[in-house]
Amino acid sequence: MIEVEGLSFTYPRAPKATLEGVSFEVAEGEIFGFLGPSGAGKSTTQKVLIGLLRGYEGVARVLGREVREWGADLYERVGVSFELPNHYNRLTARENLEHFGALYAEAPVPVMEVLEWVGLQDDADKRVSDFSKGMKNRLNVARSLIHRPKLLFLDEPTSGLDPVSARRMRELVRRVRDEGATVFLNTHDMVTADEVCDRVAFITAGAIREVGAPAALRKTHGRRVVRVEYVDGEEPASAEFALDGLGDDAAFAELLRSHPIETLHSQETTLERVFVDVTGEALRP
């Protein structure tokens, strides 16, 4: 669905390139996460792939065709949800979707159906100017889905959402994939990336540092240890033991026999920790 090789892009009058030799592929039916801090090049990559930035170098193919060879027909096949809301604020949610849905050649999804997907069915006739940031972001996603695209670009889809709405958004992304779409997901939200993505790419300073499945990356870069917190005399104490061979570890067995145990749990690494270890950078909005 997406083929990128040696992609570079420099904004006019910029002192250096925003993207430098970026390469990756996205398979059909995959949720591919593009992970990095603000300014890493995530949104620039997306803008190249959807045809908004044309002066790029290298290869950027979408749906089997070089991006610069596509015309307006590209937008019949792809859906895009930007991080920043871009609606008509004086119109209601229903009116916005009716307007944008009318732009497509094929009949769009019924407005109330797509509003229900993002939990806005009860706000269909409310002016968008009265929406919160999270509601506007959900309307962004609804607009990107109204023509049932084969390829969906989502830029920070959980930004500004409360935990319940964020969970619902993650469920929607998985459902869209299960119904046949491919999803390209820009985010710095590692919880969302870890839960929904089949593979992820780490990008910092315009270059990809590593690509892989979240579970595989955690396994490769994580520490397999068990941490035990216990009471030694009257003082709290802790110790760590290798998870491999734990059943034959005499020191671990002796600790369990001789001390009151407060907590015992495996120290599984997080995707965010892996990102920091691989790139040397902390994630930030």
C-alpha positions as CSV (number, residue, x, y, z in Angstrom):
1,M,0.0,0.0,0.0
2,I,2.9,2.4,0.7
3,E,6.5,2.1,-0.5
4,V,9.0,4.7,0.6
5,E,12.7,4.6,-0.3
6,G,15.3,7.3,0.3
7,L,12.7,9.9,0.9
8,S,14.1,13.4,1.6
9,F,12.4,16.7,1.9
10,T,13.6,20.2,2.7
11,Y,11.2,23.1,3.3
12,P,12.0,26.4,1.4
13,R,14.6,28.5,3.2
14,A,15.0,25.8,5.9
15,P,18.7,25.4,7.1
16,K,18.5,21.6,6.8
17,A,16.4,18.8,5.5
18,T,13.3,17.7,7.5
19,L,13.5,14.2,6.1
20,E,16.7,12.5,5.2
21,G,16.7,9.1,3.4
22,V,13.6,7.7,5.0
23,S,12.7,4.2,3.8
24,F,9.8,1.8,4.8
25,E,6.9,-0.2,3.5
26,V,3.3,-0.7,4.7
27,A,1.5,-3.9,3.7
28,E,-2.1,-4.1,2.8
29,G,-4.3,-4.6,5.9
30,E,-1.6,-3.4,8.3
31,I,-1.8,-0.8,11.0
32,F,1.6,0.9,10.7
33,G,2.7,3.3,13.5
34,F,5.0,6.2,12.8
35,L,6.3,7.2,16.2
36,G,8.4,10.2,17.3
37,P,8.4,13.5,19.2
38,S,7.2,16.7,17.8
39,G,9.4,17.9,15.0
40,A,10.7,14.5,14.1
41,G,9.2,14.5,10.6
42,K,6.0,12.5,11.1
43,S,3.6,15.0,9.7
44,T,6.0,16.0,6.9
45,T,6.1,12.3,5.8
46,Q,2.3,12.1,5.9
47,K,2.0,15.3,3.8
48,V,4.3,13.9,1.2
49,L,2.3,10.6,1.0
50,I,-1.0,12.4,0.6
51,G,0.3,14.7,-2.1
52,L,0.4,18.0,-0.1
53,L,4.2,18.4,-0.5
54,R,5.5,17.7,-4.0
55,G,9.1,18.8,-4.0
56,Y,10.5,15.6,-2.4
57,E,13.4,13.4,-3.5
58,G,13.4,9.6,-3.5
59,V,10.6,7.2,-4.0
60,A,7.1,7.6,-2.4
61,R,4.5,5.3,-3.8
62,V,0.9,5.0,-2.6
63,L,-1.5,2.4,-3.8
64,G,1.1,1.3,-6.4
65,R,1.7,4.7,-8.0
66,E,4.3,7.4,-7.3
67,V,2.6,10.2,-5.3
68,R,3.6,12.9,-7.8
69,E,1.7,11.0,-10.5
70,W,-1.6,11.0,-8.7
71,G,-4.2,13.7,-9.2
72,A,-7.4,14.5,-7.3
73,D,-8.4,10.8,-7.7
74,L,-6.1,9.9,-4.9
75,Y,-8.5,11.4,-2.4
76,E,-11.3,9.1,-3.5
77,R,-9.1,6.2,-2.2
78,V,-7.5,7.6,0.9
79,G,-8.8,9.2,4.1
80,V,-6.9,11.8,6.1
81,S,-7.4,13.0,9.7
82,F,-5.1,15.9,10.6
83,E,-4.1,16.6,14.2
84,L,-5.6,20.1,14.1
85,P,-9.3,20.5,13.5
86,N,-10.3,21.9,10.2
87,H,-14.1,22.1,10.1
88,Y,-16.7,24.8,9.3
89,N,-17.3,26.0,12.9
90,R,-20.7,27.7,12.1
91,L,-22.1,24.4,10.8
92,T,-23.2,21.5,12.9
93,A,-21.4,18.1,12.9
94,R,-24.1,16.7,10.6
95,E,-23.8,19.6,8.2
96,N,-20.1,19.3,8.0
97,L,-20.2,15.6,7.2
98,E,-23.0,16.1,4.7
99,H,-21.0,18.8,2.9
100,F,-17.7,16.8,2.8
101,G,-19.5,13.5,1.9
102,A,-21.0,15.2,-1.1
103,L,-17.5,15.7,-2.6
104,Y,-16.9,12.0,-3.3
105,A,-18.0,10.1,-6.4
106,E,-19.3,7.1,-4.5
107,A,-22.2,7.4,-2.0
108,P,-20.7,8.1,1.5
109,V,-21.5,6.3,4.7
110,P,-24.7,7.7,6.3
111,V,-23.8,10.6,8.5
112,M,-25.4,9.3,11.7
113,E,-23.6,6.0,11.3
114,V,-20.2,7.5,11.0
115,L,-21.0,9.9,13.9
116,E,-21.9,6.9,16.0
117,W,-18.5,5.3,15.2
118,V,-16.8,8.2,17.0
119,G,-19.4,8.7,19.7
120,L,-20.8,12.0,18.4
121,Q,-24.3,10.8,17.5
122,D,-25.9,12.8,20.3
123,D,-24.1,16.0,19.2
124,A,-25.0,15.7,15.5
125,D,-26.9,19.0,15.5
126,K,-24.6,21.0,17.7
127,R,-22.5,23.7,16.1
128,V,-18.8,22.7,15.8
129,S,-17.8,26.0,17.5
130,D,-19.3,24.6,20.7
131,F,-17.2,21.4,20.5
132,S,-14.3,20.7,22.8
133,K,-10.9,19.9,21.2
134,G,-11.4,16.2,21.7
135,M,-14.8,16.3,20.0
136,K,-13.4,18.2,17.1
137,N,-10.6,15.6,16.8
138,R,-13.2,12.8,16.7
139,L,-15.1,14.7,14.0
140,N,-11.9,14.8,12.1
141,V,-11.7,11.0,12.2
142,A,-15.4,10.7,11.2
143,R,-14.7,12.9,8.2
144,S,-11.8,10.8,7.1
145,L,-13.9,7.6,7.2
146,I,-17.1,8.8,5.5
147,H,-16.1,7.5,2.0
148,R,-14.7,4.1,3.4
149,P,-11.1,4.7,2.2
150,K,-8.8,1.8,1.5
151,L,-5.9,3.7,3.0
152,L,-6.4,5.8,6.1
153,F,-3.9,8.4,7.4
154,L,-4.4,9.4,11.1
155,D,-2.4,12.1,12.7
156,E,-2.5,11.9,16.6
157,P,-6.1,10.5,16.6
158,T,-6.2,10.3,20.4
159,S,-4.9,13.9,21.1
160,G,-7.2,15.7,23.5
161,L,-9.3,12.7,24.2
162,D,-10.3,11.5,27.7
163,P,-9.3,7.9,28.5
164,V,-12.7,6.4,27.6
165,S,-12.8,8.2,24.2
166,A,-9.2,7.3,23.6
167,R,-10.0,3.6,24.2
168,R,-13.0,3.9,21.8
169,M,-10.8,5.5,19.2
170,R,-8.3,2.6,19.4
171,E,-11.1,0.1,19.0
172,L,-12.3,2.0,16.0
173,V,-8.9,1.9,14.4
174,R,-8.7,-1.9,14.8
175,R,-12.2,-2.3,13.4
176,V,-11.4,-0.2,10.3
177,R,-8.4,-2.4,9.7
178,D,-10.5,-5.6,10.3
179,E,-13.0,-4.4,7.6
180,G,-10.2,-4.1,5.0
181,A,-8.5,-0.8,5.3
182,T,-4.8,-0.1,5.8
183,V,-3.9,2.5,8.5
184,F,-0.9,4.8,8.7
185,L,-0.8,6.2,12.2
186,N,1.3,9.2,13.3
187,T,1.6,9.5,17.0
188,H,3.7,10.1,20.1
189,D,1.2,8.1,22.2
190,M,3.0,4.9,23.0
191,V,-0.1,3.3,24.6
192,T,-2.1,3.7,21.4
193,A,0.9,2.5,19.3
194,D,1.5,-0.6,21.5
195,E,-2.2,-1.6,21.6
196,V,-3.2,-1.2,17.9
197,C,-0.1,-1.3,15.6
198,D,1.1,-4.4,13.8
199,R,4.4,-2.7,13.2
200,V,6.0,0.6,14.2
201,A,8.8,2.8,13.0
202,F,10.8,5.1,15.3
203,I,11.7,8.4,13.7
204,T,13.8,11.2,15.1
205,A,15.4,14.2,13.4
206,G,14.0,13.1,10.0
207,A,15.5,9.6,10.0
208,I,14.1,6.2,10.9
209,R,16.0,4.5,13.7
210,E,14.2,1.1,13.9
211,V,11.2,-0.7,12.5
212,G,9.4,-3.7,14.0
213,A,6.4,-5.2,15.8
214,P,5.9,-3.7,19.3
215,A,6.2,-7.1,21.0
216,A,9.4,-8.0,19.2
217,L,10.9,-4.6,20.0
218,R,10.1,-5.0,23.7
219,K,11.6,-8.5,23.7
220,T,14.8,-7.4,21.9
221,H,15.4,-4.4,24.1
222,G,13.7,-5.3,27.3
223,R,15.1,-6.8,30.5
224,R,13.8,-10.2,31.6
225,V,13.9,-9.8,35.4
226,V,11.6,-10.2,38.4
227,R,11.6,-7.5,41.0
228,V,10.8,-8.4,44.6
229,E,10.0,-5.9,47.3
230,Y,10.2,-7.3,50.8
231,V,10.8,-6.4,54.5
232,D,14.3,-6.9,55.9
233,G,13.9,-6.6,59.7
234,E,11.8,-3.5,59.8
235,E,13.2,-1.8,56.7
236,P,11.8,-2.1,53.2
237,A,14.2,-3.6,50.7
238,S,14.2,-4.9,47.1
239,A,16.0,-7.3,44.8
240,E,16.0,-8.3,41.2
241,F,16.4,-11.8,39.7
242,A,16.8,-13.0,36.2
243,L,13.5,-14.3,34.8
244,D,15.2,-17.1,32.9
245,G,16.0,-20.0,35.2
246,L,14.1,-18.4,38.1
247,G,12.8,-21.7,39.3
248,D,16.3,-23.0,40.0
249,D,17.6,-19.7,41.6
250,A,18.5,-20.6,45.1
251,A,18.8,-17.0,46.3
252,F,15.3,-16.2,45.0
253,A,13.9,-19.3,46.8
254,E,15.7,-18.3,50.0
255,L,14.4,-14.8,49.9
256,L,10.8,-16.0,49.6
257,R,11.3,-18.4,52.5
258,S,13.0,-16.0,54.9
259,H,11.4,-12.6,54.4
260,P,7.8,-11.1,54.3
261,I,7.1,-10.3,50.6
262,E,5.4,-7.0,49.8
263,T,5.3,-7.2,46.0
264,L,6.6,-9.5,43.3
265,H,6.3,-8.7,39.5
266,S,8.2,-9.0,36.2
267,Q,9.9,-5.9,34.9
268,E,8.6,-5.8,31.4
269,T,9.8,-2.9,29.4
270,T,7.4,-0.4,27.7
271,L,7.5,0.7,24.1
272,E,8.3,4.2,25.3
273,R,11.3,2.9,27.1
274,V,12.5,1.0,24.0
275,F,12.1,4.3,22.0
276,V,14.3,6.2,24.4
277,D,16.9,3.4,24.5
278,V,17.0,3.2,20.7
279,T,16.9,6.9,19.8
280,G,18.4,8.5,22.9
281,E,15.4,10.9,22.9
282,A,12.4,11.3,25.1
283,L,9.0,11.5,23.6
284,R,7.1,14.8,23.9
285,P,4.0,16.2,22.3
